[in-house]
Amino acid sequence: MTLEDGSSLVDAVVQTACAALQDPSLVFGIPIIGYRLPDGSYLENKQLDPDILVLNAPETVVQGEDTQLRTAVEELLKEIDSAK
């Protein structure tokens, strides 16, 4: 979840299935698998920081620009070019 100032809050992790009960306002996440870190510990209850921190500014978001996605694509293209 991203706040108006571009900072983020803890959100559901990848590989979490969301389910709703009879009351659709009650939604909960169920972890499907656990991710282990190189040291053997699990990722659960740990913060995962991005390799490159890019904050989406509200003024660019309303224009339909995703600065995080653009930066990710640029970095991946650099990796592809350096691997040639």
C-alpha positions in Angstrom: 0.0 0.0 0.0 1.4 3.4 -1.0 0.6 6.6 0.9 0.0 10.0 -0.7 3.6 11.0 0.1 4.9 7.9 -1.8 5.9 6.0 1.3 4.7 2.4 1.7 3.1 0.4 4.4 3.2 -3.3 5.0 0.9 -5.2 2.7 0.1 -8.7 1.7 3.1 -10.7 0.6 3.5 -12.6 -2.6 2.0 -16.1 -2.4 -0.8 -15.1 0.0 -4.2 -16.3 -0.9 -7.0 -14.0 0.2 -10.4 -15.4 1.2 -13.7 -13.9 2.2 -16.3 -15.4 4.5 -20.0 -14.9 4.3 -19.5 -11.2 5.2 -17.6 -9.8 2.2 -16.0 -7.1 4.4 -14.0 -9.8 6.3 -11.1 -10.7 4.1 -8.0 -12.5 5.4 -4.8 -13.8 3.9 -3.5 -17.3 4.1 0.2 -17.9 3.3 0.5 -20.6 0.7 4.3 -21.2 0.9 7.1 -19.9 3.0 10.2 -18.2 1.5 13.5 -19.0 3.0 16.4 -16.6 3.0 20.0 -17.6 2.2 20.7 -18.0 6.0 17.8 -20.6 6.3 15.4 -18.3 8.1 11.9 -17.6 6.8 10.9 -14.2 5.3 7.7 -14.2 7.5 7.5 -11.2 9.8 10.5 -9.5 8.2 10.5 -6.4 6.1 11.7 -6.8 2.5 13.3 -3.6 1.1 13.6 -3.1 -2.6 17.0 -3.1 -4.2 16.3 0.3 -5.7 13.9 2.6 -3.7 11.7 4.6 -6.1 8.8 6.6 -4.7 5.8 7.3 -6.9 4.9 11.0 -6.7 1.2 11.7 -6.5 1.5 14.2 -9.4 2.9 11.6 -11.7 0.5 8.8 -10.6 -2.5 10.9 -11.6 -0.9 11.4 -15.0 -0.8 7.6 -15.4 3.0 7.4 -15.0 4.4 4.6 -12.8 7.9 5.7 -11.9 8.6 2.4 -10.1 7.7 0.3 -13.1 9.7 2.5 -15.5 12.8 2.3 -13.3 12.4 -1.5 -13.0 12.3 -1.8 -16.7 15.3 0.5 -17.2 17.3 -1.6 -14.7 16.3 -4.9 -16.3 17.3 -3.5 -19.7 20.7 -2.5 -18.3 21.2 -6.1 -17.0 20.2 -7.5 -20.4 22.7 -5.2 -22.2 25.5 -6.0 -19.8 24.9 -9.8 -20.3 25.5 -9.5 -24.0 
